[in-house]
């Protein structure tokens, strides 16, 4: 038994020690009594009593729910200046009939509050509005006649007796209000969104505890050990400088207790990865491009020689803007040249798609579905030779799983020059797979894209997910490049940079890149 008491004494917090010294078994304590006797704040009282209850030194005696009404900032303003209703009646008593906008300007109220106050006063017969929309006091109304809201002010906000009962802090206890006062306060109080009400409803549970007989043995052990509850827990620099540490008693240190975890600020691992990709491409001589998230069908698909009727376009038929639905115009001469390439091949040597190009549809606004839209735009102003890239957020209506997201990043790029060819292109793709994604197994698969010929997909092998496509690429067709003013070969690729991150960061699910679990983000960053 003595060993058990000694262990309890060694583990007690000063807040607990002071309670055990101040009260004897059978005494009833609550947060109010601890605040009055020991100066404890509510949080300190709750903490200390919960610790003592866990040690079986006190037990719960009563639990009573209480409702309080706290004066809000708006309520304090009403107490000082009056409610909108009161101020309107006072203004009209002094100035006569006024229009509602004039009332709002004169009192500094917004239109909504002025209208609401007028509605309440008109309903109670205090105000009326004439055919000229001028508001005035109704016949028989005076500045003394007020609505229920004014009654609340008289009885709660402006009644000093009630505020005194609340301790002068603007808090009213439900049990201390009369039936009429309580009804009025409830009508002007809210639990949530109380900023728009004079009072905020606060519900609290007041719990009382009784000290158990075994607390006496612990108290005697405290006296024997010379522990008063006034011991200091922290040695400060000020104590060392002034020498005051010599005259105080310190709490025992528990060397086996768990140290507080230090959470350092970290940059996001995926953001770091994106920056590293940018750095590598810039170091290779690429220039970065960027553009708007909202694009037209023209630049997103038509400029890339994707026919407006073709099923290959289905995966790019994504999110449309509700307002505005269409762009005002498409840049010339590119609209005419692209339209002609679709209809008959224009001057590219192609027959085109042999259909009537819809110039209204091409103006439709969407969220871009692929990064290649920026490559198309870049062709109209590119230098030859030149190398360009972008890290581009894209949006597609797709089924979300471990390797697909409905919004994702692509690293998009083009290389323009008379000497570039397929061999150059395959070297770029291998660089992305090995140097950026960190893949050790890479393969090329023939693909089809309406805007490239030949078209190539690059695949990498993930240790858990197996083989998956990293992205598509190829050499732009003349129907794309010449219609946009370029007469040299153009290598193009759109690589799923999110998927490269799977390999580089060692994760197995794309959704982890955008995790809301901060602990996972910290662990990922530390690797």
N, C-alpha and C positions, 0 to 999 in steps of 0.2 A: 504493500500500500504506500509506504513512504517513497519507494522508488517511483511509483506512478505519479505521486504528487510532485516529486522533484522534477520529473520530465515535463509535467504541465507547467510548472513555474518557469523552467528554462525556456519554454516556447512562447510564453505570454507576451503580447504586445503591450506597450505602455498604456494604450487606450483601455485595454482589458484590466490592467493592474489598478488603474485609478478607480474603476467601477467597483472592483472587489474590495478596495480599501474604504470606499465611500458608503457602501451599503452592506446590510447583513442578510442572512437567509430569511426568506419570507417577504422581504421588501419588494415592492412592485416598481418597475422602472419602465419608462418609454422615452422617445426622442425628446419630448417636451421637457421632462424632468431632467434628463441628462444635459440638455442645453442650458437650463436654469442653474443646476447645481455645479456642473463641471465645464460649462462653456463649449460643449460639443456642438458641431454642426450636424445637420441631419445625416449627411453621408458618413461622418465619423461614428455617429450613434448606431446607424444600421450595420456598419462594418463590425464594430466592437461587439454588439449583441449577437450577431450571426456567428462570430468566432466563439463566444462564450457558449452559445447553444450547441455548437459542434463539439465542444468539450464536455457537454452535459453538466454545465454549471448554472445555466438558466433554462427555463422552459416557457413557452408561450402561454399567456394567461387569457388575454382577450384580443379580438381583432374586430375593429369597427371601421366601416367605410365612411368617409367624410367628403363632402363636396364644398369647394370654395369657388369664389368668383373674384378673379383678379382684374384689376383695372388695366386695360391695354393703353398703348400710346394714343390711340384714337380717343379712348375714354378720358384720358388726362386732358386732351385738347378740348373735348366737350366740356369738361369741368371748368376749364379756364375761359373758353370763349362761347360756349353754348352749342347745342346741336344745330344742324342746318335748319330744322323746323323753327327753332327758337330765333335764330338769327334772321330768317326770312320774315317772320312775323314782326320782329323789331324793326327791320328795315322798311317794311311796307307801312308800319305805323308812323314812321318818320317821313318817308318820301312819297307816300301815295302809290298809285297804281304803276306797275312796271312790267315789262315783258320778261319772260324767263331768262333769255340771254343777258338782259340788263342786270337781273338779280344775280346771276352767276358771276358776272364781271365785278359787280360792286362788292360781293362777299368773298371773292377769290375761290369759289367752289367750281367743281367741274360740272358739266352739263348733266351727267347721270345722277349725281347727288342732288342737284337742284330739282330735276324732274321727279325723283323719288320722294323728296320732301314735299313738293307741291302736291303729288298724288295723295300722300297720307293726310295732309292738312285739308285738301279739298274733300276727301272722304269724310272727315270729321266735321265738315261744315265751317271750317275756320277761314278758308280762302275760296275765291271764285275767280273765273276768267271770263272777260267780256268778249264781244264779237270781234274786237280788235286784238285779241290775244294778250290783253293786258291783265295782269294778276293784281288783285287787291283783297283787302280783308272783307269777309262776308258781312252782311248786315248783322249787327249785334256782336260781332267778334271784336276782341280787343287784345292788346298785348298780354293781358293776364290769362286769356283763354288759351290753353295749350292742349296738345294731344297726349296720348298715353306716354309717348316718348318724353315729353316735358315732365310728366308726373314721375317718371323714372329718375330724371335728373334731380328733381326736388327731393325725392326720397332716398336716392342712393348716391349719385355722384356729388350732389351739392349738400347732402345732409351730413354735417360734420359728426353727428352722433354715431352714424353707421361706420364712417371711416375711423373714428376713434376706437370702435369695437374691433376693427380689423388691425389695430395696433399702429394706425397712422401710415401703413405701408400700401394702402390701396387694395387690400384683400378682404373680402367679406365671407364669413363662415355661414353656411346655410342654416345651421342650427341657431344662429343669433339674429336671424331676420324674421320679421313678422310675415304673416301669410301674404299680405298685399305686396310687401317689399320683395319677397321671394318670387312671386309671380312676375313682377316687373323685371327683376334682374334676369330671370330665366329667359324672358322675351328678348333681351338684349345681349345674350351671351352665346358663344359658340365654343365647341371643343376644338374644332379644326378650322383653319382659315379665319382665326379670330382677329386678324389685323383689320378686318372691315367691321368689327363690332366693338362696342364700348367695354365689354367684359369678356374674359376668357374663362371657360369652365375648367376647373381642375379637380380631378377626383383622386383622393389619397386614402390609403388604408393606414389607420393608426393602430399599431400593435403594442401591447404591453407584455412585459415578461416578469417572472418572479424568480428571485435567486433561490437556488436549491440548497439543501443542507450541506452537501459536499463542498460548497463554495467556501465555507468557514475554514476547512482544513487547508485549502489553498491560500486563503488570506493569511493564516498564521504562518505558513511557510514563507510567504512573501515578506512578512515582518522579520522573520528570522534571517532571511537572506539580505535584508536591508534594501529591498526594492520598493520604490515609492511610486513608480510610474512617471517620474520626472527625468528619467535617464535620457541622455542624448544619443541619437542613433547615427549621427553623421558628424565627422570631424571636418570642420571647414577651414579654409585658408585664413579667414578672419580670426578664428580661435587661435590659430598658430601665431599669427602676427601679434595679437594682443595678449596672448598668454592666458586667456580665459579657460582654456582646456584643463588647467590645473585645478580649477575650483568646481568642476562639474563631474557627475557620474555618467559613465557610458554604458550603453546596452552591450550585452555579450554578442560577439560575432559568431555566426554560424558558418563555419568554413565549408560545410557540406551542402549548403543551400545552392540552388541553381542560380548562376549569374544571369543577369538581365541580358536578353538577346539584343545585339546591336544590329539594327536594320539599316544598311547603307543604301543610299540612293544609287540606282543603276540605270543605265540606258537600256532600252528594249533590245533584245537579241535580234529580232527580225529587222528592226530599223538599222541596227549595226550591219546586218548582212546586206541590206539594200545599199547602204553607203559604200560597203566594200566592193560591190559589183560596179557601182558608178566609178569608184576610184580606179578599178582595173581597166574599164573601158576607156576612160579619159587618158590613162597612162599609155594606152595603145593608139592614141591619136584620134579617137572618136569625139565628135561634138554632140552635146546633149540637146534634144528638142523636147518640147512639152506643148500641151494644148488643153482645150476645154473638155470637161466631162460630157457636155451636151454637144452632140454633133447632128448633122443632117444625114439623111439616107444617101445623099450624093457622095459625101466624103467617106462615110462609113462603109459603103458597099458599091455604089455606082461607079465611082472613080477607080475602083479596083476590078472593074470589068465583071462584076457579079450581076447577072441578069435579074431584072426585077421580078421575074416570074419563076425563077429556078429554085428547085428544092434545096440546093446547096446553101441557099440563103436562110433557111429555116432556123438554123442554130444562131443566126445573128438577128432574128426578128425578136427583139427584146423589149426593153422598157420604153414606152412612148411618153412624151410630155402631154399633160392634160391642157396646160395653158402656158405659153402659146403652143399651138400644135405644129406650126410651120414657120420656117425662116422666110424672111421677106424676099430674098433673092440669093442666087448662086453666082459665084464669081465667073466672069467671062475672061477670056474665050473658052475656059475649061468646060463650062456647061455644054456649049455647042459641040466642042470637039469630043467630049465623052459621049454625048448623046449620039453623035454620028458613028463613033466606034461601036456602040451597042447596036445601032440600026443596020449599018452596012459595012463596018470596018474602017470607015473614014479613009485615011491615006496610009494605013498600016499594012496593007496587003492581006488583011483578014476579011472574011465575009461578015463579021459581026454576029450578033445573035438573031438578026432578021425579025425584029419586032418593033412596034411603035413605042419609043421611049416616053415614059410618063413624066412630064416636067413639073407636074404638081406633086406627085408622090415623092419625087427626089428632094423636095424641100421639107419633108416631114422631119420633125425633131425627135431624137432618141438619145438615150444614154449610150455612149460608144460601147460596142461589143468586142472590139479588138484594137490592139495597139497599132495595127497596120494603117489605120486611118491617119495617124500622124506621119507615117512614112509617105503616104500619098500627098499630104499637104506639103511635106518637106521637099518633094520632087519639084514643086513649082518654084522653089527658090534655092535649090541646092547648087553647090559648086562642084565642078567636075575636073579632076577626081575629087571625091569626098567620102567621108565615113561619118555616120550619124547614128545616135541611139536615143532611146527614151525608156524610162521605167514608168509604166502607164497603168492606171487603175481602170479596169474594164468591168462590164456588167452583162451577165447573161441569165436568162431564166433557166436555171439548171438544177438538177437534183443534187443536193449537198451530201457529200460523203467524204471518205478519207482522202480522196484525190481530186475532188471537185468542189468548187464554191460558186455561189451566185454572183459574188463580186470578188475580183482577184487582180493580181498584178501580172503584167507581162513585161519582159524586156524586149523592146522592139528595135530593130536596127536595119540600116541599109548601107551598102558600100557601092559607090558608083565609080566607074572608070572603064576605059577602053580595054584594059588588060585583065580585068577580073573575069573569072570563069568558075566552073563547077568545082574544080580542084581547090581553088581559093575558098569557096563556100564551105566545103566539107572540113577544111582546116578550122574555120570559124566555129562550126558546130562542135567539133571535138574539143576546142578550147573551152567553150561554155560547159560542156558536159564534165570535163576533167578538172579544169582549173577553177571554175566557179562553183559547180555543183559538188565536186569532189567524187564523181563516179569513177569506178575502176572498170566497169563493163559498159560499153557503148555500142549501139548498132544503128544503121540507117535503114529506113523502110520507105519504099516508094509511096507517094501520097498524091492526092488531087486537091488543088485549090484553083478556083477560076482565074486567079490573077498571076499565077506563076507556072512556068514550064521550063525545065522539069520541076517537080514538086517533091520535097523530101521531108519525112518526119524523122526526128532523132529520138531514140529511145534509150533509157538508162535502166540499170537493174538496182532496185532498192533491196537491202538485206531482209526486209520484212514484207514489203508490198510486192516485191517481184518486179518484173518489167512493166514500165509505163511510159507513155509518150511525154517527152519533155517539151516539144513544141513542133510547129510546122515551119517550113522555109522553102526557098526556091529562088529562081531568077524571074524577075518581073517580065510579063509578056509585053510585046510592043504596044498592044492595045491600051495598056496602062501607062507606060512611060511616055510614048510619043504624044498621046492625047494630053499629057500634062507638061509637055515641052522638053522632055529629055530624050536624047538620041544616042545614048550609050548604055551598055549592059548595067543592070542594077541587081545586086544580090540583096535578098530580103529575108528576114526571119522574125518570128514571134515566139519567144520562148517563155514558158510558164515559170516565172521566177519564184513563185510560191513553191512549185514542185522542186526546184533546185534547192530551196531552203530545207526541204525535207531531208535531203541527203546531207547538206552542209551542217545543219544543226542537230542531226541525229534524232529526228522525231518521226512518228509513223502516221500522223493525221494532220491534214492541212488546217483543221479547225483549231489546233493548238497554237498556231501562229497568231491568232486573234483571241486568245484565252482571256477571260476576265478573272482567272484564278492567279492572283499575284504571287502566290507561293510557287506555282509552276513556272511563272515568268522568271522569278529569281533563280530557281534551280537551273533553268535553261541558260540564263546569262552567265552562270558561274562556270559552265563547262568550257 
